[in-house]
Structure formats: structure tokens, C-alpha cells
Amino acid sequence: MKSSKKNWKKVVQYCALLMTLFPFASLLDIGCAYTTKVSLDPRYQTVAVSGFYNKSSEYDFQAPLTNALIRKFINDGRLKVVKPGEADLLIEGVVLDYKRKGLTYDVKDETTQFLIVVTAGVRVIDQQTGKVLWQEPMMVGESSYFTRAAGQSSDRLRGNIETFLVPVRSFASDEENRAVSEALEQLASDIFYRTIEPW
């Protein structure tokens, strides 16, 4: 154990030295930089996302989550999105639950900020073998928002990220709808990365 820690320390020191001596070393393939190579087995070239089911008490969750996940694969390009009958991998899922919890309160004990939690179950299947490559019975997407009474902005997004959010229109306030969209976007990201980088 000690020798592996020493070896790892030497690798880190070596990379740091190279970066000091050669400022442009990050542009070279020297083994110290992050790689964009997919860690998924190369026999998987295509993916299909089955429409998510919605077992939560709310509506309008399944399409935004499904669409956000499809968009991530299309934008990434490492796995081509195709129809379920043509895909190497099939992603199936279900939205299980939606919870809204109070986070902060004013002097009148009224809620000024809520935490949004969306829970989903997901599995990825190798369609040629029928084997489940991974499954997670409970994945969580979270976000929060301030109520209008709080007088604070819930705007936490930067740049043009908001443009890509698939809108949810289930709730009375825009703030809650937006927070749910953000939670679903987070869920989609987690599912995407778990699929593309299974290690």
C-alpha cells in the first residue's frame, strides 16, 4: 500500500514538473491530462432512450427528462442516438417521486426557499445479449428556488445553459417549474455520465 502511494506521488510530481518546465505540455499526449476517450466498451456504438415512465404524483416530468438525456447523447456524439430496435444500448427509466422541502423561513415562519428533489430509477441494457449493464433504483436530481415573497433571485445559471433546459409547466410558479427543470437536467447528466463512463 505504501509503495503504491509513493508511486502515485511520483507520478503527480512528474506531471507537475512537466507542466512547470513545458507550459504547453497540456497540448501533448504525455499521460498526465484528462482524456475524452470513452471508457465504454467499443462494441457499443449506438444508444436509444426509451420514454421515461412517470409514477410520481406530478405530471410533465417524463418528456423533459427523456428529451434532456437524448440531447446530451446527441451533443456528445460518442454514441449515436437511434431507434430502440436499432440500438446497441437501451436506456429505460421511471420517475419515482417528487418532493418539495422548506429550506429557509422568514420571521413569520413562512417558507422563503424550497429544495426540489426528483427521484428516478434507471437501467441500461445491452440489446444483443439482454444483459443489464447497470441499474440504479434511486437516482436523485436536486435544485432549489426562492419564493417571490423572499425577494431574492433563483437565477443560478450562467451563460446560455438555460436555453437548453426543457421547460416544465406543472406548477403554479415559474420559480418552481424552473427548479424542477434544473433537477431533471441534473438527473439527465448523471444518467449520461454513468452510461458513457461506467467506471
N, C-alpha and C positions, 0 to 999 in steps of 0.2 A: 504493500500500500504506500509506504513511504517513498519507494523508488519511483512509482508512477506519479506521485505528486511532484517529485524532483524533476522528472522528465517533462511533465506538463509545464512546470515553472520555467524550464529551459526553453521550451517552445515559445512561451509567451514572451520571454526576454529576447529571444532571437527575432521574433516578429517586431517587437518594439524597437530593437536596434536597427533592423532593416528600414523601418518607417522613418527613423531619425536620419539615417545615412542617405536614404533614397526617398525623397518626398513623394515621388511619383510611383513608388513601388506598388501602391494600391491598384495601379492600372495593369500591373503584370500579374501573371498567374504563378504566385510564389507559395501558395498553400496557406496563406495567413488571412485571406479575405473571405468574405461571405460569398457563397456560390448560389446562382439562380437555378442550378440543375435540380430537377425534380427527384425526390428520393423514392417516389412511387415506382413500382416495377415497370420497366419499359414496355412490357407487352400491353399495358393499358394505354390506349391512345384516345379513347372516346368516353364520354360520360353523358348520362341522361338524368335529369332531375324530375322525379315523379311529383305531381302536385301534392303539397302537404295537406294532410287532414287537419281539421280543427276540432278538438274536443274541449276547448276552453269554453267558458261561459260567455265570451265575447265573439263578435263576428269580424270579418275583414282582416284576418291575420294570415290566412294560408296563402293567398295570392302575393301579397307583398314579400313574404319570406321566400317563397318559391322563386319569384322574379329576381330578388336580390341575389340569391345564390346562383342562378343561371347567369346573371350579369357578371358575377365575379369570375366564373369559368371562362366566359367569352372574352372579358378584358385581359385575363391572364394568358390565355392561348395555349397552355401546355397540354390541356385535354380539350378536344373538340366536343362541343355540345351537339348531340344528335338525338333522334327519336329513341324512346325506350327499347324498341325492338332491334335497334342497330348498335346499341352501346355496349362497350366492354364493362363499364361500371354503371350501376343504377343506385341512385340515392333516393331513399324513401324516408318520410318523416311525418310526425304528427305534433301539432301544437297542443300541449297538455294543459297548461294553466296560465292564468294572468293574475298578477297580484299588484295592488297599489298600496303602498305603506307610507304613513306620515313620517317625515324626517325632521322637519323643524316646525316650530309653532310660535305664534305671536303671544302678546301679553294676555289676549282674550282666550288663549288656548285653542285658537283656530289654526289649522294646518296651513303653512306657507310654502312648504316644499314636500313633494312626494317622490318616492322611489318606485320605479316601474320594474317589475320582474316578469319576463316571459320565459316559460319553460317548454322545452320540446324534446322529444325522443327521436333519434336518428339512427339509420343503419345504411351501410354501403355494401352492395352485393356484387360479386364477380359473376356476371351473367353467363359466362361459359361453363363455370363449374357449379354455380349456385351457392358457393361459399360466401358467408358473411365476413367481409374483410375487417370491418369494425362496426361496433354498435354502441351507442350511448343512450341509456334510458332516460337521462336527465341532463340536458344541456341548458344553460341559462344565459339569457341576454338581459342586460340591465341598462337603465337610463334614469334620469331624474328631471324634474321640472319644478319651477316656481309657479305658484298660483298668481293670478293677476293681482290679488289683494296684497301679495308680498312686495310688489313694486320693484321686483328685480327681473332681469332678463334671464331666460332659459337658453339663450343663444350661446352654445359652447362650440359650435362647428367653425372651422376655419376654411378659408379658400372657397372652392366650388364643390366641396363634398356634399353639401346639402342638395345640390342639383340631382345627385344620384339616388337620394332617398325615395323609395316608393311610398307614396302617401297612404296613411291610414286615416279613415274618416268615421271611426266607430263612436267617437266620444264627443261630448258637448263642447269641450275647449280645444282650441288649436294647440295649446301647450301640451296637453295630454296626448293628442294624436301624434304630434311630432316626437314626443318622448318614446312612444310605442314604436314609431318608425325607426328610431335610433336603436332601440333594444333589438328589433328584428334584424337590423343591419349588422349589429354585433354578433347575433346568433349565426347569420349567414357567413360572416367572416370566420368564425370558429369552425363551422362545418367545412368550409372551403379548405382552410389550412390543415385541418385534421385529415382530409382526403388527399390533398396534394403532397403533404409532408407527414406521412403516418408515423415516423419515428418520434 
